[in-house]
Amino acid sequence: MVEQRKELADNPAMAALAPEIAKLSLAERIQLVEDLWDSIAQDSPEAASLDQAQVDELDRRLRQHDADPSSAVPWEQVRAELFQSKS
């Protein structure tokens, strides 16, 4: 396992969770991160806001997709392949 960050070691509750989190499969850890991010976005919408460079990049990608929609891969397919190959 990667060495724990100092901040994690300084927080007893988080330090206690670290060994249990390390036991999770990659797919389970990805799901945990998704769940944590969703809870952050729900509790503090401003924490999940985008800066102008991010907005510009998303706009660029949307224009690229609009120009060639057939190049897109559905999220469900990407996620299924990721979880299948890494679990």
Backbone as XML, in Angstrom:
<?xml version="1.0"?>
<chain id="A" units="angstrom">
  <residue number="1" name="MET">
    <atom name="N" x="0.839" y="-1.187" z="0.000"/>
    <atom name="CA" x="0.000" y="0.000" z="0.000"/>
    <atom name="C" x="0.877" y="1.241" z="0.000"/>
  </residue>
  <residue number="2" name="VAL">
    <atom name="N" x="0.422" y="2.286" z="-0.621"/>
    <atom name="CA" x="1.150" y="3.541" z="-0.662"/>
    <atom name="C" x="1.224" y="4.116" z="0.743"/>
  </residue>
  <residue number="3" name="GLU">
    <atom name="N" x="2.347" y="4.746" z="1.046"/>
    <atom name="CA" x="2.528" y="5.334" z="2.373"/>
    <atom name="C" x="1.438" y="6.357" z="2.641"/>
  </residue>
  <residue number="4" name="GLN">
    <atom name="N" x="0.896" y="6.337" z="3.847"/>
    <atom name="CA" x="-0.174" y="7.256" z="4.202"/>
    <atom name="C" x="0.336" y="8.684" z="4.252"/>
  </residue>
  <residue number="5" name="ARG">
    <atom name="N" x="-0.517" y="9.597" z="3.807"/>
    <atom name="CA" x="-0.188" y="11.013" z="3.901"/>
    <atom name="C" x="-0.208" y="11.428" z="5.361"/>
  </residue>
  <residue number="6" name="LYS">
    <atom name="N" x="0.571" y="12.438" z="5.702"/>
    <atom name="CA" x="0.649" y="12.918" z="7.075"/>
    <atom name="C" x="-0.729" y="13.338" z="7.599"/>
  </residue>
  <residue number="7" name="GLU">
    <atom name="N" x="-1.521" y="14.000" z="6.742"/>
    <atom name="CA" x="-2.841" y="14.450" z="7.162"/>
    <atom name="C" x="-3.717" y="13.270" z="7.584"/>
  </residue>
  <residue number="8" name="LEU">
    <atom name="N" x="-3.605" y="12.164" z="6.858"/>
    <atom name="CA" x="-4.383" y="10.978" z="7.182"/>
    <atom name="C" x="-3.944" y="10.412" z="8.527"/>
  </residue>
  <residue number="9" name="ALA">
    <atom name="N" x="-2.644" y="10.339" z="8.742"/>
    <atom name="CA" x="-2.122" y="9.792" z="9.994"/>
    <atom name="C" x="-2.493" y="10.671" z="11.184"/>
  </residue>
  <residue number="10" name="ASP">
    <atom name="N" x="-2.674" y="11.972" z="10.956"/>
    <atom name="CA" x="-3.022" y="12.896" z="12.033"/>
    <atom name="C" x="-4.504" y="12.851" z="12.399"/>
  </residue>
  <residue number="11" name="ASN">
    <atom name="N" x="-5.312" y="12.191" z="11.598"/>
    <atom name="CA" x="-6.740" y="12.103" z="11.853"/>
    <atom name="C" x="-7.056" y="10.668" z="12.269"/>
  </residue>
  <residue number="12" name="PRO">
    <atom name="N" x="-7.299" y="10.434" z="13.551"/>
    <atom name="CA" x="-7.496" y="9.063" z="14.033"/>
    <atom name="C" x="-8.633" y="8.321" z="13.324"/>
  </residue>
  <residue number="13" name="ALA">
    <atom name="N" x="-9.723" y="8.994" z="13.044"/>
    <atom name="CA" x="-10.848" y="8.325" z="12.390"/>
    <atom name="C" x="-10.457" y="7.868" z="10.988"/>
  </residue>
  <residue number="14" name="MET">
    <atom name="N" x="-9.774" y="8.734" z="10.248"/>
    <atom name="CA" x="-9.354" y="8.371" z="8.897"/>
    <atom name="C" x="-8.257" y="7.319" z="8.927"/>
  </residue>
  <residue number="15" name="ALA">
    <atom name="N" x="-7.349" y="7.435" z="9.877"/>
    <atom name="CA" x="-6.269" y="6.447" z="9.993"/>
    <atom name="C" x="-6.836" y="5.067" z="10.297"/>
  </residue>
  <residue number="16" name="ALA">
    <atom name="N" x="-7.914" y="5.008" z="11.075"/>
    <atom name="CA" x="-8.528" y="3.728" z="11.403"/>
    <atom name="C" x="-9.196" y="3.106" z="10.171"/>
  </residue>
  <residue number="17" name="LEU">
    <atom name="N" x="-9.681" y="3.944" z="9.264"/>
    <atom name="CA" x="-10.344" y="3.447" z="8.058"/>
    <atom name="C" x="-9.354" y="2.976" z="6.991"/>
  </residue>
  <residue number="18" name="ALA">
    <atom name="N" x="-8.165" y="3.533" z="6.983"/>
    <atom name="CA" x="-7.208" y="3.265" z="5.916"/>
    <atom name="C" x="-6.950" y="1.776" z="5.682"/>
  </residue>
  <residue number="19" name="PRO">
    <atom name="N" x="-6.712" y="0.971" z="6.713"/>
    <atom name="CA" x="-6.472" y="-0.459" z="6.465"/>
    <atom name="C" x="-7.682" y="-1.160" z="5.846"/>
  </residue>
  <residue number="20" name="GLU">
    <atom name="N" x="-8.877" y="-0.739" z="6.244"/>
    <atom name="CA" x="-10.090" y="-1.350" z="5.680"/>
    <atom name="C" x="-10.269" y="-0.943" z="4.222"/>
  </residue>
  <residue number="21" name="ILE">
    <atom name="N" x="-9.987" y="0.306" z="3.925"/>
    <atom name="CA" x="-10.088" y="0.783" z="2.546"/>
    <atom name="C" x="-9.081" y="0.044" z="1.668"/>
  </residue>
  <residue number="22" name="ALA">
    <atom name="N" x="-7.904" y="-0.199" z="2.191"/>
    <atom name="CA" x="-6.864" y="-0.889" z="1.427"/>
    <atom name="C" x="-7.279" y="-2.311" z="1.059"/>
  </residue>
  <residue number="23" name="LYS">
    <atom name="N" x="-8.183" y="-2.897" z="1.808"/>
    <atom name="CA" x="-8.650" y="-4.257" z="1.529"/>
    <atom name="C" x="-9.661" y="-4.306" z="0.382"/>
  </residue>
  <residue number="24" name="LEU">
    <atom name="N" x="-10.209" y="-3.161" z="0.016"/>
    <atom name="CA" x="-11.209" y="-3.122" z="-1.046"/>
    <atom name="C" x="-10.565" y="-3.363" z="-2.398"/>
  </residue>
  <residue number="25" name="SER">
    <atom name="N" x="-11.333" y="-3.935" z="-3.298"/>
    <atom name="CA" x="-10.854" y="-4.098" z="-4.671"/>
    <atom name="C" x="-10.777" y="-2.723" z="-5.324"/>
  </residue>
  <residue number="26" name="LEU">
    <atom name="N" x="-10.120" y="-2.652" z="-6.449"/>
    <atom name="CA" x="-10.037" y="-1.386" z="-7.175"/>
    <atom name="C" x="-11.433" y="-0.887" z="-7.516"/>
  </residue>
  <residue number="27" name="ALA">
    <atom name="N" x="-12.282" y="-1.755" z="-7.975"/>
    <atom name="CA" x="-13.645" y="-1.357" z="-8.325"/>
    <atom name="C" x="-14.378" y="-0.791" z="-7.112"/>
  </residue>
  <residue number="28" name="GLU">
    <atom name="N" x="-14.208" y="-1.415" z="-5.968"/>
    <atom name="CA" x="-14.863" y="-0.937" z="-4.746"/>
    <atom name="C" x="-14.298" y="0.408" z="-4.309"/>
  </residue>
  <residue number="29" name="ARG">
    <atom name="N" x="-12.993" y="0.595" z="-4.457"/>
    <atom name="CA" x="-12.399" y="1.892" z="-4.093"/>
    <atom name="C" x="-12.861" y="2.993" z="-5.035"/>
  </residue>
  <residue number="30" name="ILE">
    <atom name="N" x="-12.978" y="2.669" z="-6.324"/>
    <atom name="CA" x="-13.500" y="3.656" z="-7.275"/>
    <atom name="C" x="-14.921" y="4.036" z="-6.893"/>
  </residue>
  <residue number="31" name="GLN">
    <atom name="N" x="-15.735" y="3.046" z="-6.558"/>
    <atom name="CA" x="-17.111" y="3.323" z="-6.147"/>
    <atom name="C" x="-17.132" y="4.181" z="-4.886"/>
  </residue>
  <residue number="32" name="LEU">
    <atom name="N" x="-16.241" y="3.902" z="-3.945"/>
    <atom name="CA" x="-16.154" y="4.700" z="-2.722"/>
    <atom name="C" x="-15.822" y="6.156" z="-3.041"/>
  </residue>
  <residue number="33" name="VAL">
    <atom name="N" x="-14.869" y="6.360" z="-3.930"/>
    <atom name="CA" x="-14.499" y="7.723" z="-4.318"/>
    <atom name="C" x="-15.681" y="8.429" z="-4.983"/>
  </residue>
  <residue number="34" name="GLU">
    <atom name="N" x="-16.385" y="7.712" z="-5.864"/>
    <atom name="CA" x="-17.569" y="8.299" z="-6.497"/>
    <atom name="C" x="-18.603" y="8.694" z="-5.446"/>
  </residue>
  <residue number="35" name="ASP">
    <atom name="N" x="-18.839" y="7.812" z="-4.495"/>
    <atom name="CA" x="-19.818" y="8.098" z="-3.451"/>
    <atom name="C" x="-19.386" y="9.289" z="-2.592"/>
  </residue>
  <residue number="36" name="LEU">
    <atom name="N" x="-18.098" y="9.339" z="-2.264"/>
    <atom name="CA" x="-17.587" y="10.467" z="-1.477"/>
    <atom name="C" x="-17.729" y="11.780" z="-2.244"/>
  </residue>
  <residue number="37" name="TRP">
    <atom name="N" x="-17.368" y="11.744" z="-3.533"/>
    <atom name="CA" x="-17.467" y="12.965" z="-4.339"/>
    <atom name="C" x="-18.929" y="13.413" z="-4.428"/>
  </residue>
  <residue number="38" name="ASP">
    <atom name="N" x="-19.847" y="12.476" z="-4.624"/>
    <atom name="CA" x="-21.257" y="12.836" z="-4.688"/>
    <atom name="C" x="-21.716" y="13.485" z="-3.389"/>
  </residue>
  <residue number="39" name="SER">
    <atom name="N" x="-21.231" y="12.972" z="-2.258"/>
    <atom name="CA" x="-21.641" y="13.551" z="-0.974"/>
    <atom name="C" x="-21.050" y="14.946" z="-0.790"/>
  </residue>
  <residue number="40" name="ILE">
    <atom name="N" x="-19.838" y="15.167" z="-1.273"/>
    <atom name="CA" x="-19.231" y="16.499" z="-1.203"/>
    <atom name="C" x="-20.013" y="17.472" z="-2.064"/>
  </residue>
  <residue number="41" name="ALA">
    <atom name="N" x="-20.323" y="17.054" z="-3.285"/>
    <atom name="CA" x="-21.077" y="17.916" z="-4.198"/>
    <atom name="C" x="-22.452" y="18.251" z="-3.638"/>
  </residue>
  <residue number="42" name="GLN">
    <atom name="N" x="-23.074" y="17.287" z="-2.956"/>
    <atom name="CA" x="-24.389" y="17.522" z="-2.375"/>
    <atom name="C" x="-24.303" y="18.462" z="-1.175"/>
  </residue>
  <residue number="43" name="ASP">
    <atom name="N" x="-23.297" y="18.274" z="-0.324"/>
    <atom name="CA" x="-23.162" y="19.084" z="0.885"/>
    <atom name="C" x="-22.625" y="20.483" z="0.601"/>
  </residue>
  <residue number="44" name="SER">
    <atom name="N" x="-21.756" y="20.591" z="-0.392"/>
    <atom name="CA" x="-21.102" y="21.872" z="-0.694"/>
    <atom name="C" x="-21.015" y="22.052" z="-2.211"/>
  </residue>
  <residue number="45" name="PRO">
    <atom name="N" x="-22.099" y="22.466" z="-2.838"/>
    <atom name="CA" x="-22.082" y="22.594" z="-4.295"/>
    <atom name="C" x="-20.943" y="23.472" z="-4.820"/>
  </residue>
  <residue number="46" name="GLU">
    <atom name="N" x="-20.547" y="24.467" z="-4.046"/>
    <atom name="CA" x="-19.461" y="25.347" z="-4.492"/>
    <atom name="C" x="-18.122" y="24.610" z="-4.575"/>
  </residue>
  <residue number="47" name="ALA">
    <atom name="N" x="-17.969" y="23.533" z="-3.812"/>
    <atom name="CA" x="-16.735" y="22.753" z="-3.856"/>
    <atom name="C" x="-16.617" y="21.989" z="-5.169"/>
  </residue>
  <residue number="48" name="ALA">
    <atom name="N" x="-17.739" y="21.764" z="-5.816"/>
    <atom name="CA" x="-17.737" y="21.016" z="-7.070"/>
    <atom name="C" x="-17.874" y="21.929" z="-8.281"/>
  </residue>
  <residue number="49" name="SER">
    <atom name="N" x="-17.769" y="23.231" z="-8.054"/>
    <atom name="CA" x="-17.925" y="24.154" z="-9.174"/>
    <atom name="C" x="-16.680" y="24.137" z="-10.055"/>
  </residue>
  <residue number="50" name="LEU">
    <atom name="N" x="-16.862" y="24.550" z="-11.296"/>
    <atom name="CA" x="-15.784" y="24.533" z="-12.277"/>
    <atom name="C" x="-15.188" y="25.921" z="-12.456"/>
  </residue>
  <residue number="51" name="ASP">
    <atom name="N" x="-13.891" y="25.967" z="-12.718"/>
    <atom name="CA" x="-13.289" y="27.248" z="-13.061"/>
    <atom name="C" x="-13.444" y="27.471" z="-14.566"/>
  </residue>
  <residue number="52" name="GLN">
    <atom name="N" x="-13.069" y="28.626" z="-15.060"/>
    <atom name="CA" x="-13.302" y="28.954" z="-16.466"/>
    <atom name="C" x="-12.554" y="28.017" z="-17.412"/>
  </residue>
  <residue number="53" name="ALA">
    <atom name="N" x="-11.343" y="27.622" z="-17.065"/>
    <atom name="CA" x="-10.583" y="26.704" z="-17.928"/>
    <atom name="C" x="-11.301" y="25.365" z="-18.057"/>
  </residue>
  <residue number="54" name="GLN">
    <atom name="N" x="-11.909" y="24.898" z="-16.971"/>
    <atom name="CA" x="-12.647" y="23.636" z="-17.011"/>
    <atom name="C" x="-13.910" y="23.773" z="-17.866"/>
  </residue>
  <residue number="55" name="VAL">
    <atom name="N" x="-14.600" y="24.894" z="-17.721"/>
    <atom name="CA" x="-15.786" y="25.152" z="-18.538"/>
    <atom name="C" x="-15.399" y="25.186" z="-20.012"/>
  </residue>
  <residue number="56" name="ASP">
    <atom name="N" x="-14.306" y="25.870" z="-20.318"/>
    <atom name="CA" x="-13.834" y="25.954" z="-21.703"/>
    <atom name="C" x="-13.503" y="24.575" z="-22.255"/>
  </residue>
  <residue number="57" name="GLU">
    <atom name="N" x="-12.856" y="23.741" z="-21.449"/>
    <atom name="CA" x="-12.502" y="22.388" z="-21.900"/>
    <atom name="C" x="-13.749" y="21.552" z="-22.146"/>
  </residue>
  <residue number="58" name="LEU">
    <atom name="N" x="-14.713" y="21.648" z="-21.269"/>
    <atom name="CA" x="-15.961" y="20.912" z="-21.477"/>
    <atom name="C" x="-16.674" y="21.391" z="-22.733"/>
  </residue>
  <residue number="59" name="ASP">
    <atom name="N" x="-16.676" y="22.702" z="-22.953"/>
    <atom name="CA" x="-17.285" y="23.241" z="-24.172"/>
    <atom name="C" x="-16.573" y="22.717" z="-25.415"/>
  </residue>
  <residue number="60" name="ARG">
    <atom name="N" x="-15.235" y="22.647" z="-25.367"/>
    <atom name="CA" x="-14.449" y="22.137" z="-26.493"/>
    <atom name="C" x="-14.813" y="20.683" z="-26.760"/>
  </residue>
  <residue number="61" name="ARG">
    <atom name="N" x="-14.882" y="19.904" z="-25.708"/>
    <atom name="CA" x="-15.216" y="18.480" z="-25.865"/>
    <atom name="C" x="-16.641" y="18.294" z="-26.390"/>
  </residue>
  <residue number="62" name="LEU">
    <atom name="N" x="-17.563" y="19.132" z="-25.947"/>
    <atom name="CA" x="-18.936" y="19.047" z="-26.438"/>
    <atom name="C" x="-18.993" y="19.385" z="-27.927"/>
  </residue>
  <residue number="63" name="ARG">
    <atom name="N" x="-18.258" y="20.418" z="-28.345"/>
    <atom name="CA" x="-18.202" y="20.756" z="-29.773"/>
    <atom name="C" x="-17.612" y="19.601" z="-30.572"/>
  </residue>
  <residue number="64" name="GLN">
    <atom name="N" x="-16.570" y="18.975" z="-30.027"/>
    <atom name="CA" x="-15.947" y="17.835" z="-30.695"/>
    <atom name="C" x="-16.945" y="16.683" z="-30.816"/>
  </residue>
  <residue number="65" name="HIS">
    <atom name="N" x="-17.690" y="16.431" z="-29.770"/>
    <atom name="CA" x="-18.700" y="15.371" z="-29.801"/>
    <atom name="C" x="-19.804" y="15.712" z="-30.805"/>
  </residue>
  <residue number="66" name="ASP">
    <atom name="N" x="-20.251" y="16.969" z="-30.801"/>
    <atom name="CA" x="-21.306" y="17.374" z="-31.737"/>
    <atom name="C" x="-20.850" y="17.180" z="-33.183"/>
  </residue>
  <residue number="67" name="ALA">
    <atom name="N" x="-19.559" y="17.372" z="-33.425"/>
    <atom name="CA" x="-19.018" y="17.207" z="-34.776"/>
    <atom name="C" x="-18.943" y="15.741" z="-35.176"/>
  </residue>
  <residue number="68" name="ASP">
    <atom name="N" x="-18.761" y="14.832" z="-34.200"/>
    <atom name="CA" x="-18.649" y="13.400" z="-34.503"/>
    <atom name="C" x="-19.196" y="12.573" z="-33.342"/>
  </residue>
  <residue number="69" name="PRO">
    <atom name="N" x="-20.512" y="12.501" z="-33.217"/>
    <atom name="CA" x="-21.110" y="11.750" z="-32.102"/>
    <atom name="C" x="-20.751" y="10.267" z="-32.087"/>
  </residue>
  <residue number="70" name="SER">
    <atom name="N" x="-20.402" y="9.718" z="-33.237"/>
    <atom name="CA" x="-20.098" y="8.283" z="-33.295"/>
    <atom name="C" x="-18.802" y="7.926" z="-32.573"/>
  </residue>
  <residue number="71" name="SER">
    <atom name="N" x="-17.985" y="8.916" z="-32.247"/>
    <atom name="CA" x="-16.719" y="8.638" z="-31.560"/>
    <atom name="C" x="-16.903" y="8.429" z="-30.060"/>
  </residue>
  <residue number="72" name="ALA">
    <atom name="N" x="-18.085" y="8.715" z="-29.560"/>
    <atom name="CA" x="-18.332" y="8.613" z="-28.120"/>
    <atom name="C" x="-18.524" y="7.159" z="-27.691"/>
  </residue>
  <residue number="73" name="VAL">
    <atom name="N" x="-18.103" y="6.882" z="-26.458"/>
    <atom name="CA" x="-18.339" y="5.581" z="-25.825"/>
    <atom name="C" x="-19.236" y="5.846" z="-24.617"/>
  </residue>
  <residue number="74" name="PRO">
    <atom name="N" x="-20.361" y="5.150" z="-24.517"/>
    <atom name="CA" x="-21.265" y="5.389" z="-23.387"/>
    <atom name="C" x="-20.568" y="5.132" z="-22.044"/>
  </residue>
  <residue number="75" name="TRP">
    <atom name="N" x="-20.880" y="5.977" z="-21.060"/>
    <atom name="CA" x="-20.272" y="5.853" z="-19.736"/>
    <atom name="C" x="-20.502" y="4.463" z="-19.155"/>
  </residue>
  <residue number="76" name="GLU">
    <atom name="N" x="-21.671" y="3.905" z="-19.351"/>
    <atom name="CA" x="-21.960" y="2.587" z="-18.805"/>
    <atom name="C" x="-20.968" y="1.556" z="-19.335"/>
  </residue>
  <residue number="77" name="GLN">
    <atom name="N" x="-20.619" y="1.663" z="-20.609"/>
    <atom name="CA" x="-19.659" y="0.730" z="-21.216"/>
    <atom name="C" x="-18.258" y="0.942" z="-20.650"/>
  </residue>
  <residue number="78" name="VAL">
    <atom name="N" x="-17.838" y="2.189" z="-20.553"/>
    <atom name="CA" x="-16.508" y="2.491" z="-20.004"/>
    <atom name="C" x="-16.416" y="1.992" z="-18.575"/>
  </residue>
  <residue number="79" name="ARG">
    <atom name="N" x="-17.415" y="2.284" z="-17.777"/>
    <atom name="CA" x="-17.419" y="1.891" z="-16.369"/>
    <atom name="C" x="-17.421" y="0.370" z="-16.222"/>
  </residue>
  <residue number="80" name="ALA">
    <atom name="N" x="-18.240" y="-0.300" z="-17.022"/>
    <atom name="CA" x="-18.293" y="-1.762" z="-16.951"/>
    <atom name="C" x="-16.944" y="-2.379" z="-17.320"/>
  </residue>
  <residue number="81" name="GLU">
    <atom name="N" x="-16.313" y="-1.856" z="-18.355"/>
    <atom name="CA" x="-15.011" y="-2.377" z="-18.761"/>
    <atom name="C" x="-13.955" y="-2.111" z="-17.695"/>
  </residue>
  <residue number="82" name="LEU">
    <atom name="N" x="-13.992" y="-0.934" z="-17.102"/>
    <atom name="CA" x="-13.033" y="-0.602" z="-16.050"/>
    <atom name="C" x="-13.199" y="-1.531" z="-14.855"/>
  </residue>
  <residue number="83" name="PHE">
    <atom name="N" x="-14.423" y="-1.712" z="-14.411"/>
    <atom name="CA" x="-14.671" y="-2.549" z="-13.236"/>
    <atom name="C" x="-14.389" y="-4.010" z="-13.542"/>
  </residue>
  <residue number="84" name="GLN">
    <atom name="N" x="-14.660" y="-4.450" z="-14.751"/>
    <atom name="CA" x="-14.419" y="-5.845" z="-15.121"/>
    <atom name="C" x="-12.931" y="-6.152" z="-15.166"/>
  </residue>
  <residue number="85" name="SER">
    <atom name="N" x="-12.135" y="-5.265" z="-15.709"/>
    <atom name="CA" x="-10.713" y="-5.563" z="-15.893"/>
    <atom name="C" x="-9.877" y="-5.301" z="-14.649"/>
  </residue>
  <residue number="86" name="LYS">
    <atom name="N" x="-10.387" y="-4.571" z="-13.678"/>
    <atom name="CA" x="-9.596" y="-4.186" z="-12.517"/>
    <atom name="C" x="-10.059" y="-4.814" z="-11.213"/>
  </residue>
  <residue number="87" name="SER">
    <atom name="N" x="-11.141" y="-5.544" z="-11.225"/>
    <atom name="CA" x="-11.632" y="-6.085" z="-9.953"/>
    <atom name="C" x="-11.032" y="-7.434" z="-9.647"/>
  </residue>
</chain>
